[in-house]
């Protein structure tokens, strides 16, 4: 008996659609990966049994098509994090050792630049009332034995250098981990800077989180791979934030904001106390911007989606484009407003919303 036409393609679409609806709201874990293998194995066994009792029906091709759709949807929703997960799952290290390294010093200037490039860990930057900086670095070494984990601590080198440049203090945290040993090390960084200073940041990390809290900044450059980013209670001149396989969220305000994510959401609250331009984009995620309208604040908004809808809930708007997938509007009398906020937001698969 010939295989019915369209059986394979139909199975592929079923797998792709079901996987998309399931995986886009999940983060892949070891337990989930185990369940996926159990389900896949059960499907293969079931198809073999069906083919045995009904030789004319090629169930294997249908299962293969569904599995192909599931795998494609998994890669689309989890991105490179899915590939990294499979890669990282090859190494199991049951033992770990931890070491905390402290760095601190005085700050006698009003401008501070902190920079670091981390691997496998959290970077948390906030402010405090002291006129000094404090950097706590927690190094976690993993291994197949206690001695292996302990020796791993010695392979992670950390150092802090300071450079007074004019009226600014530059603080550089160096983290050096041999590339072949990345999987065996986690480095978490907690930074405290003076609340009285204007802070510049150039921070990146991989496979962790990046948090900036309660600071007044100049130029903030924040880069993250495989993790969530939180920017909370931050006012700055420039904020450039990008992440993959994670969300960007927080309460912030700046003259120039750029936020990018792949496979994640952008959720921002803008107090609307200063003029600013917000350029936001996501792939496979919603974008939500909450603002605070008043008679002194004007908004210029350009929202677009490929697969989803756009919505604006702001008063007194004039629309030049108003479709489900694309909206362009600005507040009546925008040019005369004392505070002007521009929002340009786009996503491929998701919704975009701006409102109060």
N, C-alpha and C positions, 0 to 999 in steps of 0.2 A: 504493500500500500504506500503510495507517495505521501510525503509529508505535506500537510495542508499549507497552502501559500500564506505567507505573512506570519506564520507561527513564531519564527525566531525573532523577527522585528517587533512583533507585538510583545513578546516576552521581554525583549530589551527595554521597550518603553515602560512596561510595568515595573521592571526593576529600577529603572532610572527615576520614575516618578515616585515610587514608594520610598526609595532610598533618599531622595531629595527631601520629602516631607519628614522623614525620620531623622536623618543625620544633620540637617542644617541647624538644629537647635541642641545638638549634643557635642560634647567634647570626648574624643576617643580616650578610653582608659583601658588598663590591662584586663579588667573584668569584661568590659564590652567586647574587646577583641576576642576573648575566649568564647563568648556567646556567639559572635559572628562565625567563628570556626565550627562551633557545634551545629549551628543552623545550616551552614554550607555543607557540612559533612552529612547531615540528615537528609538534605535535599538530593545530594548525589546518590545516597543509598536508596532513597525512595524512587528516584528516576531509574536506577538499575533494576529494582524490583518490578516496576511497571513495564520496563522494556522486556524483562524476562517473560512475564505473563502475557504481554501484548507485543509481540515482536514487530508488528507492523507500525507501531507508534513510536517514533523516535523521541522519547522524553528527554534524552540527554541533550539534544540541541536546544530544547526549550529551557532546561535548567541552565545551560551555558549562557544563553541569551539573557535570562533574568539576572544571573550572577554578573555578567558583564555590565548590565545597567546599574546594579548595586555598587560595583567597584567604581564605575565612572562617577556616580553621585557622591560616593565617599571621598574621592579625590577632589571633586568640585567643592564640596562643603568643608572638608578638613584641610584642603590645600596641602602645602608641603609638610605641614605638621603630621599628616597621615604617613608620609614617607619617612619622616624623622622618627615617628613612633615605631614603625616596623624595624627601622635600623637600630634604635635604642633598645628594643626588646631583646636583641641578641645578647646583651650583657646583663647578668643578674649579679648584683653585689649585695650580699646579705649583711655585711658588716659596714659600720660607718664610725668615724671619729670626727670630733668637732673641736675647732680652735677659734677663739675670739681675739682679734687683733685691734688695738685701739690707737688712733692717731688724733691729736688735738693741738691747738695753738691759738694764739690771740689774733684778733682782727682789729687793726687800728685805722681802717679806711672805710669809706661808705659804699664801695663797689667791690663785689666778689664774683669771680668766675670759678665754677667747679666743673671739672670734666673727668670722665672715666669711660672706659669701654669694658663691659663685664661679659662673662660667659656663664650661662647656666645659673641664674639666680635673680634675686630681687634687688632693685635699687630704689631706695626710699629717701627722698630729699624733702626736708621741712625746715622750719625756722624755730628759734627760741630766743629768749630775752637776753642771753649772754652775748657779750662782745667777743666771741670766740667761735671756732669751729670744732666740731667733734665728728669723727668718722669711725664707726664700728664696723669691722669687716669680720663676718662669721664664715669661716672656711670649713666645709664638710668634705672629708675624704672618704671615698667608698672603696671597698675591696672584697676579695674572696675570703679574707681572714682579717683578724684584728690588726696583725702586724702589717698586712698589705694596706689596709685603710689608713693606719697611722703613718706609714711611709708616704702615702699619697699627700698628706698635709705638707710635707717638705717639698713636694713638686709644685706647689702653688706659691708663687712669689707675689707679695704685695708691698707697695711703698707709696708714700705721699711726698710730693715735692711742692714747694710754694715759691712763687715768683712775684715780687712786688713790681708792678709795671705802672708807672705814673701814679695815679690815685686809686689803682685797682690791685687787689690781691688775687693772683691766679693760683688755684689749688688743683693739683693734678693727682688723681689716684690711679696708680698703675697696677694692673692685675695681669700676671703672666702665668698661663697654664699651657703646658705642651699640648699641641693640637691632638696628638694621639691619645691624650689622657682626659679629654674634655668630659667623656661620659662618666668618669670616676670622680668628678669634682663638682661641687656646688658652692657658689660664693654669693652670700647675701650682704648687701651694703646698706647701712643706715647713716644718713648724713644730717647733721644739724648745722645751720648757718644763722648768722645774726639777723633777727627780724628787722633791725634798723637799716640793713644794707640793701642796696639794689643788686639782685642776683642774676647773673648770666649762667646758663647751663648748656653743656654739650655732653649729653649722656646717652649711652646705648647699652643694651643688654640683650641676651638671647635666652630663650627657654625660661622665662620667669615673668616678673611684673615690673612695671616702672611707675612710681608714684611721686608726684610733686604736690606738696600741700602747704597752704598758708604762707605764700611768699609774694613779694613784689619784685618783678623781674624786668630785665632789659630784653635780652634775646635768649629765648629758650629753644634749643634744638634737641628733640627727644626721639630716639629711634629704638624700636623694639621688634624682635622677631619671635613669633610663637608666644604670645602672652597678652594680657590685658594692660591697658594704660589708664591711670587715674590722674586727672589734673584738677585739683580741688581747691577752691578759694585762692585763685591765682590771678594776679593782674600784671600785665607785661606789655612791652612794646611789640615784641614779635614772639609768636609761638608756632613752631613747626613740629608737628607730631605725626609719626607714622608707625604703624604696626602691621604685622601679618598674623592671621589666625588668632585674632583677638579683638576686643572692644576698646573704644576710646570713650571715656565718660568723665564728667566733672562739671564744676562751676568755674568759669573763667571769663576773662575779658582782656582784649588786646587790640592794638591798632591793626595788626596783621596776623591772622590766624589761618594756618593750613593744617588740616587733619586728614589723614589717609589711613584706610584699613582695607585689608583683604580678608574675606571670610569673617566679618564681625560687624557690630553695630557702632554707630556714633550717637551718643546721647549727651547733649550739652545744655547747660543752663547759663544764659548770658544775662547778667544784671542790667545791662543797657544803661550804664552810667557814662560811657565814653564812646566816641565814634570808633568804628572798626570794620574791617573787611574779613569775612569768614568764608574760606574756600574749603568745602568738605566733600569727600568722595569715599564711596565704599563699593566693594564687590561682595555680593551675597550677604547683605545686611541692611537693616533699616537705618535711617537717619532721622533723629528727632532733636529739634532745637526749640528750647523754651526761652522766650524773651519777656521783657517787662515794658509793655507799651505805656506811653504817657503823651501829653500834648507837646512835649519838647523833643520827642524821639520820632525819627522817621526811618522807615524800612524800605530797602530795595531788595527784592527777592527773586531769584531765578532757580527753580527746582525742576529736575528732570529725572526720569526713570526709564529703564528698558522694559522690565517686567515688574509692574507694581503700580501704585498710584501716588499722586502728590496731593498735598492739602495745605492750605494756609488759613489760619484763624486769627487774623489781625484786623483791626478796624480801619475804615477810611482808605481803602486801597483802590488804585486804578490799575486795571489789568490790560496788558497788551497781548498776552497769550494766556488762555485759560482752558486747557484740556486736562484729561485725567492724568496723562503722562508728562505734561509740561506746563508749568505756570510761571509767568513773568509778571511782576506787579511792583508798584511802589506806592508809598503813602502820599496822599494828596498834599501838595505843597512841600514835597520832600526836600527840595533845594534850599528852603528857608529854615529847616529844622536845625537846632543847635547841636543835636546828637544824631549822627547818621550811621546806620548800621546796614551793611550789605551782606547778604547771605546767598552764596551760590553753592548748591548742593546737588549731588547726583549719585545714583547707585544703579547697578545693573539688575540685581535681583532683590527687590525689597521696596519698601515705601519710604517716602520723604515727607516730613511734616514740620512746619514752622508755626508756632502759636504761643499764646500766653498761658 
